[in-house]
Amino acid sequence: MPAEPASAELSARPLRRVTQSILWSPENEASGIYGNCLQAAIASALDMELEAVPNFAAFTWWDPAARLWLRGQGRDWRMVPPPVPQQRSIVVGPSPRPTGLHAVVGEAGGIVWDPHPDRTGLTAIRHSYVLERWPVPGVSSGCVICGSAA
């Protein structure tokens, strides 16, 4: 798969620094309101307004929902293990706050933007989602839910 040229095209675009507008709290979680770091990280990486990206944390099946939305934008993502890749990506790991996992933007092997207002980043990297163009010519796209060939 020619991932580098497709990813390099995105990395050449500006990085919009979008701050998340919903922070995790026990009260919010009890009310079914989830933080929107992933929404803000995707908006930042794709140079979009926050409101143009759904808050995928509100979805039970957030990964297929995100991939379906990304495909509507002519994008997709693939999960890769640490370290942070060279290509623009969404990096996921534990937060220094007691909130569980957090999403930030990675590029060039490091974290380039933390959408949380305190900008403290991650304490470790669990994995990254490399953002790529979709569809990739000559590669079967498969089902967004199960991955089986189309």
N, C-alpha and C positions, 0 to 999 in steps of 0.2 A: 504494500500500500504506500503511495507517495505522500506520507504524512508531513514531511518537512516542508515542501513548497506550500501546501495548503495552510499549515500552521504559521509559517513564516509570513504569509500574507496578513494574517490577523495581527501578528506581533508588530507589523509595520504601522498599524493603525494606532491612533492616540489612546492612551489609557485615561478614561474618565474616572475621577475619584469620587465615587458615590458612597455616602455614609448611610448605614442602615438606619431606618426610622422606627423600628420596633425592637426593643431590647428584651431579652429573656428575663423573666421574674417568676417566682412561684405563683404569684397572683395571676399573671397573664396565662401561665401554663394551665392553671386550674380552670380558667375561663376558656381554654381552647385557643388562646392567642399565642402564636409562636414567633420568635425572633426572625428577622428577615435578612440575616447576614448573607445567605446564599443568593437571595434576590439581588442584593446590593453588589455582591461580588460578580455575578453574571452581568449585571448592568454596567459595572465598571469595565470588565474585560471586553465587552462588546461595544463600548462607547455609546450607551443608551441611557435614557432617563430611567430612574427607579420605577416609575409608574408603568413603563412599557414592558416590564418583566413581571410575571406572576410570582407570588410568594409561595414557592414550592414546599416550604416547611408545613404549609397547611394541608398538603396532600398526603394521604396514607401511602400511596405509591408514588412518592416524590421523584424518584429517578426516572421511571418511564414517562411521567408527566413532563419532566424537564427535557428529556430527549425528544419527545414529541413536539414540544414547543420549539426547541432548538432547530429541529428539522424544518419546521415552518419558517424559520429564519435563514435557512440554507446552511445550517451548522449541525454538528453532533459533537459528542465528547466520548472519550474512551478513558477508562480508569487505568492509571499506571502507579506502580509502587514508588516509594521514596528512592532517591532524592527528588526535589522539585525539578521538573523538566525545563529544558531551554525554551520550549514553546509556551505561549500564553496558556494559562491553565487556572482552574479553580483548585486550591489546595485546602485539604480538610485535615483537621487534627484537634486535639484538646485545647481548650482555651485556658488562659491563666485564671479566668473567672470560674466560679462553680456552675457553669452552664452546659457542660458536656462538649459536644463537637462544635467547631466553628469553621466558617469558610472565609478564605482570603484569596487574593489574586497572586499568582506566581508567574514568573518569567525569568529567563536567563539564569536559571538555577537557584533563584531566591524568591522571597516574598517581596512583592512590589507595592501592595496596597492591602491594608486591613480596614474593612468597612466599619468596624466598631469605633465609636467615638473616642475611646481611650487609646486606640492604635497599638495595643500591646502584642498583637500577633498570636502565635501558637506556641505551646510548650513542646510539641512534637508534631511530626508529620505522619499521618496515617496513610494517605494516598492523595493523588491528584487526578483531576479530570482534564485531559488535554482537549482544548477546543479546536475543532477542525471543520473544514468545509464539508458539506454533504449535498448531494451524493458524490462519492468519489468515483470518477469514471473507471469502468472496468471491474469494480468491486461490488458484489451483491450486498445490498443494504440490509436485508434481513428484517425480521420483526423487531420493533422497538421494545416489546415486552419480553419475548422469550429468546430472541437472537437467531431463530431458525431462518434459513435461506428463504428469500422471497420467491 
